[in-house]
Amino acid sequence: SAAQSLELFMLTTLLLALSAAALSDAMGLSPALGAFMAGMVVGETEFRHQVETDVLPFKDLLLGLFFVTIGMQIDFGAIPRHAATLAWLIPGLILAKAVLNALVARAAGVRPEAAVRSAVALAQGGEFGLLLLSMAAGLRLLPESAAQPLLTALVATMALAPLLVRFNAAIAARFLRPQSPQAQDDQADLVAAHAAGIGGHVILCGFGRIGERLGRLLDSEGIDWLALDIDPERVRQGREQDMNVVFGDASRPALLKAAGLDRAAAVVVSFDAPKLALRITHQVRRQDPALPVLVRCVRGEDEEALYEAGAQVFPEALETSLMFGARLLAALGLPPERVQAIIDGIRGEGYQPIRRIDGVEPD
């Protein structure tokens, strides 16, 4: 039966992992290394998604057990003796991994700001590092005097992970060199050149998948537009398709002005960055209190501030639910005019009928 097949599949997977661990142990290596290699092999097959689903209960249990065993290996009484070493080892590990992450990201073509932010957010140690360190200590490849400070420092970097993730933008800003005034002027001149000769146009802030689709929609109606984006690759691809997109930070007032803000018909913020979207909205409102500013909003907690700033907010999750519901009602046979009336009514009430269920924001 199907149930028996699933049970046999899970047993086969566990047998493979245990056999690999036993073989590794028989060769004088760590059993964990054998199980790890078996996981890598299975992860390259077409069964990887089913395996991941089947082992999920074991993963949660064993991951907790793994961290407990790691914690038991730390000699807390030795921490004061190694305080001086830990004082430079912890920031040294974070800095070394951040630099390596940034170099890899830049080599992959990631823009500098995103590369540095990602490098900082991922600068903490990980489970694989703990595993390698434990194996090295167990095989006596590292003396105890070196293994203890390294293990303590690695765990400390993991404890700092929430702070690195939360403040990665602020940390990255300290390492990024600001543009010179001349470079900023040159950039504004370039934007102004692209905006020359158009009026009543739409300024698209961001040219990702949503911004590009909006540009194509405007093109189909013969409406002029100009897009600003800080990703050189997106700008290059857009220019190759003869799209009016230019490199520039839309949150800078000088670039918004150069993009023809004083003669624009609307401003659209299509990227998911609430603070930047709020800054752009305030800048537009200072220039023109009546100009429509449409802002994409992914998280519900950001809506209120954007509304108060004067933006027309597009709540992505709620609108997706609304469109899904409209298709469902139509599939159930409701007349199109009735479906449209329901959708318009929900929008008119600020999405309140679908916004919360028992006080929980929908996914």
N, C-alpha and C positions, 0 to 999 in steps of 0.2 A: 504494500500500500504506500501512499504518498508519505504518511507519517513515518512508516518504517524506513523509507528511503532517506528522509531527512535525518532520522536518528543514526542511520548507517553512515551518512555523509559526515555528521558531526564526530562520530566515533573514529572515522578514518582520519579526519583532520587532527584530532587529539593524538591518535596513534602516530601520525607522521611527526608531530612536534616532539612527542616523548621519545620516539626512535632516534630522531636527530640529536636530541639532548643526550641520550645514552651513548650513541656513537661518538659524539664529541667528548664525552667523559672517558670513554674507553681509549681515546687517542691522547689522553692527558690534557685536554682542553676543558674549558668551562662548559658545563651543561647549558648554561644560559646562552652561550655563543651558538651552540648547535640549534637550540630552539629559535634563536633570532634568525639564523640562516634559513631555517625551514619556513619561517614567516615571510622572509623576503621572497623565497621561491613561490609560495602560495599566492603572495601579493601580486605576482606577475601573470597569474592565470585568469581565465574568465570566471572562475568561481570565487574571486576575492570578495565580492559584495555579499554573497551568501555566507562565506566564512566569517566576515566581519559581523554580520547579524547574529550568527550562532555563538560566537565567542564573546559577545558584548557583556553578558552577565559575569563571565569569568574575568574579563578585563577589569571591570570596576572593582571586583573583590581583590584580585591579585595586585592591581595597581596600588590599592590602599595598603596591602600587606608589604609590597615592595618599599613604599616610603616608610613604613614602620620599621622595617629591618635596617633601612639606611639610617634612620634616626637613632636606632639602638647602637649603631657603629660609631656614632660621634661621642667622643670623650669630652663631656662638658666641663669636667674638672681641669682639662688641659687648655681650655680656651684662654684663661688669663695668662698662661705661660706663652701662648702663641699670639698674644694681642698685637704685638708690634708687627709680626708677619702678616696677620690678617688685615691690619690697617692698610697695607699696600696691595695685598693679594686680592682682596675683594674688588676694589675699583680697577685693579689691573686686569682681572679676568673679564669684567664688564667692558672695559675699554678695548681689550684685544678682540673680543668677539664682535663688538660693535664695528670696529674698523674692518674686520674680515667680512662681516655682513654687508657693509657699505660698498666695499670693493667688488664683491660678487654681484650686488644689485646694479652697480654702475656698469659692470661688464655686460650685464644682461640688457642694458639699454634703459634702465629706470632713471627718471629725471632726478637731479641731485636732492631736491627737498624730500621726495618720497623715499629715496634710497637711504638718506640719513635717518628719517623718521622710522622707517622699517628696521634699520640697523639698531636703533636705540630700543625699540619695542621688543626686539628679539635678542637682546644682549645678555639675558640671564642664562644660567646653566640649564641643562635639560636632563631628562631621565637617561638618555643614552650616555651622557657624560658621567652620570653617577654609576651606571652599569660598568662602563669601561674602568672607572677609578676603582670600583669594588673588585673587579676582576684582577686589575694590576696589583692591588694590595693583597688579594688572596693568593696570587701566584708569586708573591714576594718580589715583584718587579719594582716596587716602590718601598723604601724603608718606612717604618711606622712614623718616624719623625717628619717625613714629607707627606705621607698619606693623610694624616689627621688634619693638618692645616688646609690641605687641598679640599678634602671632603667638607670640612666646616665652611670654607669659603664658597664652595659650589652650592651648598644648601642655602647659604646666606644670600647669594645672588638670586636664587629662586624665590626667596622670601621678598626680595625687592621687586619682583616682576610686576605686581600691580602698579607700583609707583612709576616704573619705566614705561608701562603701557599708557597710563593716564597722562603723564607729563612728557611724552615723547616729542610733541610739537614744540614745547617751550625749550626742552633740552637741545633739540635739533637747531632751533633758531640761533643759539649761541655759537654754533659751529659753521653756520652758513654766512658767507660774506655778502653784505647788502650790495645792491647795484650802485655804481657811481652815478652822480647827478647827470653826467654826460650820457651814460648808457640809458638812463631813464628817459632823457629828452629824445634820444634817438628812437627809443621804443615808441614813445608817444607820437613822434613824427610818422613812423611806419603805420601805426593804427590809423592816424588821421588820413594818410594816403589811401588806405583801403576804404575809409568812410567817405571820401570825397565824391561828390556828385550824387549821393543818395540822401533821401529824406523820407520821413514817414516810415522808417524802417524799424526792424526789431533787432535789439541787441541781445544776442545769446551769450550768456555767461557760462562757459563750459561747453565743450564739443565732444562729449562722450557719446554713448549709444543713444541717449535721449536727445541731446543737443543736435546730433547729426540728423536724426529722424525729423525733428522739428524743422530743421533747415530744409530738408527735402519737401516737407509738407508746405512750407512757405513758398518754395520754388514752384510747386505745382499750381499755386494760386497767383503767381507773379508778384509776390510781396518781397521787397528787398530786405536783406538781413546781413548782419555782421556778427561773427562769433569770435570770442576771446577765449583762449585756453593756454594753460601753462605747461602742457605736455607737448614737447617738440614733435614727437612721433605722430600724434593726432593731427597737429597742424600740417605736418608734411603730407600725410595721407589726404587730408582735406584739400590742400592746394593741388595735389596731383589730380583730384577730381574736379578741379576748377571751382571749388567752393570758396566763399568769401570768409575764410577763417584766418586769423592772425595770432601770433604768439603774444600773450600779454596777460597780466594779472588783473582780472576784472574788479578786484576790490580796491584798486588804486584809483582815486578820484581823477587824476590826470589822464589815465587811459580811458575811463568812462567818458570824460569830456571829449577826448580825441576821437572816440567812437561815434560822436554825433549825438550825445545824450540830449542836447537842447532841441534837436529836431526829430528825435525818435518817437515812434508810435507806442512802443512797449519795451520793457526789459524782462528777460526770462532768466532765472537762475536754475539751471538743470542739474547741478552737481550736489552731492550729499555732503555739505559742510555748513552746518547751521550758523556758526559764528561768522563765517565769511558772507553767507547769504544775508544775515542780519546787518552786517556792515555795508554791504552793497545797497540794501533797502534804505538804510538811513541816508546814504550819500545821494541816492536818487531822489528821496523825499526832500532833501535840502535844496536840490536843484529844481525839482518840479513836483509839488505836492499832489498833482492830479494824474501824473503819468502812471499807467498800469504797470505793476511789478508782480510778475507771477513767479512763485518760488516752490520748488519741489521740496517736500518735507517727508522724511522717512520715519522719524520718531515722533510720536504724539506729544512728548513733553516739550518739543521745540515750537509747536504751533502757536501757543499764546504770545510769545515774544515777537514772532513774525507778524501775527495779526496786529498787535499793538503798534508795530513799526509802520504799518500801512501796506503790507504785502497781501496779495491774493494767494493764499496758500493752497497748494495741491497736496493733500494728505495721501501719499502713495498707497499705503496699506488699505485705507478706507475706500479710496476710489477703485482699487483693484477688487475689493470685496463687493462694491456696488456694481461694477461691470459684470462680475461673476454672477451676482444675484439677478441682474437684468437678463442675462442669457438663460439662467435657470427658470425664471418666471416665463420667459418666452417659450422655452422648451415644454413647460407645463401647460401651454395653450392659452395664456393670458393675452388679450389683444395688445398690439404694440402701443396704442395710445394710453392704455391702463398702465403698462410697464413704465412708459416715459413719465407718466404722472407720479408714480411711486418714486422713481429716481429723483425727479425734480423736487418732490416734497421732502425727501430725506436730505438733499443738498440744502434746501431752504431752511431746514431746522438745524443746520450746522452739523450734520451727520449724527446727531444725538441718538436717533433710533438704533443705529448700528455701532455707535462708538464704544459703548461699554455693555458688557454682560456680567451682572453680579459684581460690578466694580473692577473688572479685569479688562485691560485694553486688548483688542484682538491682535493676533499675530500678523 
